[in-house]
Amino acid sequence: MGGVNIALRAITMVSSVLLMRVLDVDDFGIVGAAMIVLYTTNLFAGLGLTFALIQSQAPRGQVAFQSFVVTSSVGAVLCLLILANINPLAALLGKAEIAPILAWLAPLVLIGGLAMVPEALLQKQMLFTRMSVVVIAGELTYVGLALAFAYAGFGIWSLVYAALTKSVLILVLDWILTPGWEWITPKPWDGKLMKKLLSFGLQSTGGGVTTFIYSLIDNFTVTRWLGTTQLSYYQKSFDFTSRTVDGLNNVISAVLLPSYAQIQSERERLSRAYLKSLRLISFIIVPVTMGMLIVAPEMIVTFLTDKWSPMVAPFQILCVASMIKPLSATTSVLFTSVGHPGYNFRAGLVVIVVLVPMIVLLLPYGIVGVAFAVLIAQTLGFGYNMFQVTRILENTASRMPFAIAPSLVAAGLMMLVVALIEIPVQSLAGGVHTPWSVASLIVIGGAVYMTTLTLIQRSSVKEIVDLLLNRFRSKVAKPT
């Protein structure tokens, strides 16, 4: 599923580039401002019950039914609350044009509440092929519709219609592909079980809430005090950096959570598995983020045109933050799998406590200052998570830097080579970068990274290649 996610993210990035060339800059900021409200309410709709469902050893059908009743009910209530407060919410965000967009997108909260439990059941049963089908269908539908509507002249509404269609399709596929329909099979209500699920779920949500508030603060601050145009630059910087990495990390986490949960009582084995996963993630995340950082000026102006040039600086800063974030997120999966979701809440609090004053201090520097505040908070949050790991797995935190060091060394050499050849490549392209010259920088940088990593970490690279080949052979050999 990781390969599917990477391919889909590439398709999404290409479609984003095309949309950004066609639509107005402010269109993305207005939709992004509306999504701040929706993401906030959608977080509370789940109450952490999806985490509890995956972790629970109680009868699956009982847990699924009770969780679905709660998530769908809360989703419906939150949707109605948004619709009843459209204008005040738009005023809070500082722009009246947000109101009609928010009214159309409000049903996403209800649809999300209806889809949460089937999605969690797919993850719990490790049905990753079916999860891939849902993700592929949803993303391709969004891409196709958004581009079609945009080129047909629908403007900002192309983003709205595509988002609604994608959400409905994902809901339908989740219901069809999840075996048994256990979540809608009535069971006698078990109050004690529900209390236990909510207790675990709310602790997990506590970590999610703090993490989300950290994500919300920067977007809300930019929207309210800098405007939706600046939000467009900031959010698109975030989309191309953090969300590119998050997409991969979410798929890896979906695999790791059930796997960690199965060996949670074997601490030494869990430690080895965690360090190996950290090394694997760094092999992928570090070159992607550092590669984007070094070619950002050429890439943005060449592919997105000059109207998006104000996003170069925040883009580069968020590249570094997006390298740190998934490495820190590996601890989140670890804490949840061993039954300590409260550790995620503590880490989130640390990030918020750092982020809020840093944003206030750096806001006069615009979206560049906000991006720096995010980077500082992420770095300190990662450090605190390393400290918390020592409370669960002794001597593991001290080995974490060694797990990611090979990737950092190889990426450093990659960046140096790209910086040295950037001007000669531009000269060969006629003095102005073209898509082909930027692609050349990326290919050369990737080759330098892989060569260096193979030389200094041959055994790990070979292990990953063998793992991928074996997985490919098993899929080919699987009877149809």
N, C-alpha and C positions, 0 to 999 in steps of 0.2 A: 504493500500500500504506500510505502514511502516513495517508490519510483513514480507511482500514479500521482501522488501529491506534488512532487517536483515538476512533473510534466504539466499538471493543471496550473500550477503557479506560474509557469512560463507562459502558458496561454493567457492567463489572467493579466499578467504584466503587459503582454503585447496588446491585448484589448484595451487596457488602461491607457497605454500610450496613444492608441488611436482615438479613444474618447477624449483624452486631454487635448489632443490637437483640434478636435471638432467643437467641443463644448466650451462655454465661457468658464474662466477660472472660478468665478463666484458661484457657479452652479454646484460645484463639488462642496464648497463651504456651506451652502444652505442645506443640502442633503446631509452633510456631515454633522451639522448642528442639530438637526432633527434626530439623527441616530444617537446622539448623546443621551437624549431622553429615553429612547427605546432600549438601548443597551443597559441603562441603569435599571429600568423596570424589569427587563427580561432576566437580569441576574437574580432579583428577589423572587421571581415567579418559580424558580426551581427549589429554593430553600435548601440547596445542597443535597436534595434527595437522590439525585443521580449518582453522586459519590457514595451515598449510603447504600443504594441498591447494588452497586458493583461490589462493595465491601461486605455486605451482609451475608451471613450464613443461614439466615431464616429461609423458609420455603419461598422460592423465587416468585411464584404466582401471587402469593399473599403480599409480598413486598411490592411487586409491580402494580397490582391493583390499587393499593392504598396510596402509593406514590403518585399514580396517575390522577386519582381523584383530587389530590392536593394541588399538583402542578397545573392541571387544566383549570381548576377553580380559581386559583390565584391569578393565572394568566388572564382569565376573563375579567376579573375584577380590575386588574391593573390596566387592561385595555380600555375599559369604560372610564376609569379615572383620567386617563390621558385625553380621551375624547371630550370629557366634561371640562377640561382645563387647558384647552388648546391655546387660547389667546394669552392667558397668564404665563404659560410656559414659553411662548414665543417672545413675550416681553422680557422674561427673565434672561433669555439668550440674546436679547438686544436687537432683534430684527423681525418685523411683522411678516416678511415674506416666508418665514419658516412655518407659519401656522397652517396653510393649506397642505404643505408637504407632510407635516406631522400628522394631520388628520388622515391622510391616505395611508401612511405607513403604520399607524397605531395597531391595526390588526396583526402585525408581525409578532406582537407580544403574545397574543392569544394563540397564534399558530405555533410559536415556539413552545408554549406550555403544553400543547397537544403532542408535540414531537419529542419532548425530552426523555420520557420513559422508554419508548421504543428504541431511541438512539442508545440509551444506556444499556439496554438489554443486548443489543448487537455487540457493544463493547464487552460486556460481561461474559458473553458466550464466545468472544474472540472471533466473530464472524467478519473478518477484515475484508474479505472479498466483497461482501454485500455492502459494507460501509463504503468501500471504494466506488461501487456503483452509484450510491446515493450522492457522494461528493462529486463524481464526474458529471452525472446528469444535472445536478444543481448548478455547478459552475458553468458548464457549457451552455445551459439554457440562459443563464444570466448574461453571459458574454454575447451570445447570438442576438438576444432581444435588445440589449442595451445598444449594441452597435447598429442594429437595424433601425431602431427608433431614432437614434442620434443622427444618422445619415438621412433619415426621412424628415428631419427638421423638428422633432418633438422637444428638443432642448433638454431642460432639467427633468422633464417628465419621463424621458427615456430611462433615467436611473431609477425612478420610482416604480414604473411599471415592471421593469426587469427584476427589481428586488422582490416585489410582491409575487410575481410568477415563480421565481426561484423558491421562495419560502413555501408556497403551496405544493409545488412538485416534491420538495424534500419531505414534507409531511406525508404525502401520499405514498412515496416510496418507502419511508420508514415503516409505515403501517403494513405495507404489502410484504416487505422483505424480512421483517422480524417474525420468527416462528411463534406459532401458538396463540397470538393475540391475548396473552395472559393478562395484560394491563386493563382489558375491558371485560374480563371474566369476573363477575361479582364474587366476593368472598366475605365471610363474616368479619366485621370490623374488629381489629385487635388493637385496643388502645395502648397497651403496654408496648407492643411492637412499634406503633407509630411514634410514641414518645422516644423510644430508643433511636429510631431512624432520624427523627428531627434533631435529637441531641447531637448525633454524629454529623448529620447534614449541616446543621447551623454552624458547627465548628469549622467544617470545610468551607461553608459559605463565608464565615468570618474572614478566613484567609483570602477568599475570592473578593469579598467586599473591599478589604483594604487594598488589594491589588487593583481592583477596578477604580476605587476612589483615586488611587495614584494615577491611573490612566485618565480618569475623568477630569482631574484638576487641571492638567495642562491644556486639554481641548476646551474645557469651559472657559478657562482664563483667556485663551487666545480668542475665542468667539466673543466673549463679553467685552473685553477691553481692547482687542486689536482688530476685530471685525471678521466677517466670513471670508473675505478674500485672503487674508493672512492665514485663516484656518485651512483654506484650500492648499496653500503652500505647505503648511505644517503637516496636515493630515496625509497629503500625498508623499511627503518625505517619510512619514511614519509607515505608510502603506508599502512603499518600495523597500523599506529596510526591515523594521520590526515584524510586520505582518508576513513578509516573505519568509522570514526565519520562523515565525510562530507557526505557520502552516506545516512546516516540516516537523517542528518540535511537538506539535499536538498529535501528529500521527505516531511519532516515536513514543510519546507519553501514553497513548492508547494501548500500545503494546506492552510498555513497561509496568503500568499499574497492575494489571492482572498477574504478570510474571513476578513482580516483587511480592505481591500479596501471597503467592504460593510458597515463597521461601522466607517469609518474614521472621520465622523463628530461628533460622540458621544464619546468625549474624555474620560470620566470616564469609560464607558463601554470598550473602547479600552484599557485603562490602565489595567483593571482587566483581559481582555483577554490576554494581553501581559505578565503579571506577571504569569498567569496560564500556558501559553505556556513555559515560562522560567523555571518554576518549573518542568514541565513535561520533558523538554529536559534535565535538570540537573539530574533528577531521572535515566535517561538512560545513559547519557554521562559520568557522574562522575565515577560510578562504573566500566564502561568499560575501561576508560583510566587509572584509578588508579589501577585496577586489572592487566592490561597489564604491568604497570610499576613495580609492586612488583614481578611478576613472569617472567620478561623479561629474565634474565640470563639463568634460567632453560629452559624456553620455546624455546629460539632461538637455544641453543646448542643441545637440545633434538630433535627438529623437523627439523632444518635446517642444522645440522652438524657443525663441528668446523670451516668450511671455511667461515661461516657467523658471527663468533663471534665478529669481529670488529664493528658490528652494534649495539651491546648491549647498549653502553653508549649513542650514539645519539638517539637510540630508546627510552630510558627512559626519556631523556630530552624532546623529542617531544611528549611523552605521556602527559606531563603537558601542553605543548603548545596546543595540540589537545583537551584538556579539556576546555581551555580558548576560543579557536577560535569559536566553535559553539555557546557558550554563547554570545559572542560578535556579531556573525552573526545574532542573533535574532533581533538586532537593525537594521541591514541592511534591512530586510524584512519590519520592522515597518516604516523606513524612506521612502522606496519606495512606500508603500501602502498609505501613507498619502500625497504623492506628494512632498517629499523633498529628491529626490535621490542625490542631491548635498551634503548632509550630509555624504553619503558614500564616496564621493570623499575626503572630508576633513579628515575623519577618515583614509582613505588609505594613504593620505599624511603624517599624523602623524606617521603611521607605517613605511613608507619608510624613513622618516627623521631620525627615531631612528635606523632602521635596517642597513642602509648603513654604518654609522660609526662604529656600533657594529661589523659588519662582518669584516671590515678592521682591527679593534682592535683585534678581536679574531681569525682571520684566521690562525695565527701561531699554533693554537691548533687543526688544522685540522677540520674534520667534527663535532667533539664535540664542538669546538668553534662556528662553524656556527649554530649548533642546539641551543646553548645558546643564540646567537644573535636573532634567531627567537623567542625564548621564551620571551626575554626581550621586543622585539617589540610588540608581541601579547598582553602582559600584559598591556603595556602603551596604546596601541590602544583600549583595552577594557575599560580602565579608561576614555579615551576621549569620547568613545561612551556613557558611562553612563552620562557624562556631557551633551552631546547633547540630550539625552532623556529628560532631564529636560526642554528643550526648547519647546518640543512638548507636553509632558505629565507631568504636575506639580506633584511633590511628588512621582513620580514613581521610579526614580533612587534610592532614599533612601530606597525603599522597595525591591530593587533587591537583596541585600545580604541576606535578610531574606528568599527570595524565594529559594535560592540555599543552604542555611545553612544546612538543614536536610540531603541533599545528601552528603555534605562534612563530616559531623559528622559520618554518617553511613559508608562512604568509609574509613575514618580514622581508625575506629575500625576494619573494614575488613582487611586493610593492616597490622595492628598490629597482628591480629590473624594469618594471613598467614605467616608473618615473624617468629612468634614463633613456628609454626608447620613445617616449611620448612625442618629443619635438621632432626627431627624425621621421617617425611614422606620419606626423602631421605634414611635414614637408613633402613626403612622397605622395600624399593625398592632394597636393596642390596648394598647401598653405592653410586649408580649412578642413577640419575633421568631417568625415563622411561616415555613414553607418558601417561601411566596410573597414575603415581605419579603426573605429572604436572596437568593432568585433575582433580585429587583429590584436589589439592590445589585450582584450579579454582572453583570447585563445593562447597567446604567448604567456600571459600571466598564469593561466591555469596549468600550462605545461611545466613552467618553472616550479610551481607549487607541488605538483604531483611527483616530479622528478626528485625534488629535495626531500619530500616526505618519504618517498620510497627508499632513499638512501639512508635516512636517519631512523626510520621506523619500519623497516622492511617486513618484519614478522606481523605487525598489526595490519599493515596494508594488505599483505597476503591473506591474512585471516578474513578480512572484510571481503576481498575479491572471491575467496573460496565460498564464503557464506552466500554471496549473491549468486554465484554460479550454481551452487547446490539448490538454492531456492528456485532458480530458473529451471533447472533440470527436473526438479520435483513437480513443477507446474506443467512442464511439457509431458512428463510421464504420466500425469494424473489422467485416468480414463474420463472421457466425456460422457 
